[in-house]
């Protein structure tokens, strides 16, 4: 079964309580993973959020993964997702517990093979579609995605602009799941949005 990976974005909320309410709604909907992605907060703030989300995610037996920050992942007892400019996966594995989830963003077959050898547990590959999030990323073609998937045994997740309209366009793509930000975080009812995405995911 393909997995649904939820990437958070608190910048859309004026009140932090509304952010947490949105995240819990998504957890109720049944996301398989949740990533805390905070590019513009202090170290102390990111750690505080990570600990609060970790406690919330644990209630739903959902793994929490922190974007970029190995130190925060260590302090909060969760996994980490690393980009091309972050510390090496091998360093993250030395710092974190052996069973910690370590993911990586990859955009080429060469990088995917390297990251697989370094011990990554999964890959996020994209952006497959234009995205509304403020994270700067270059597009990734479906051909490149297929090449990466065929080159490694590590699970590969599609990311970038995936929602109820674009997901059907991925039918037949050999992906292990999807990473979603806006279609869940900005939904009026994230729980319902998750359930609808899950239904669609079963058809592609």
Buried (B, 14 or more C-beta within 10 A) or exposed (E): EBBBBBBBBBBBBEEEEEBBEBBBBBBBBBBBBBBBBBEEBEEEEBBBBBBBBBEBBEEBEBBBBBBBBBBBBBBBBBBBBBEEEBBBBEEBBEEBEEEBBBBBBBBBBEBBBBBBEBBBBBBBBBBBBEBEBEBEBEBBEBEBBBEBBEBBEBBBBBBBBBBEEBBEEBEEBEBBBBBBBBBBBBBEEBBEBBBBBBEBBEEB
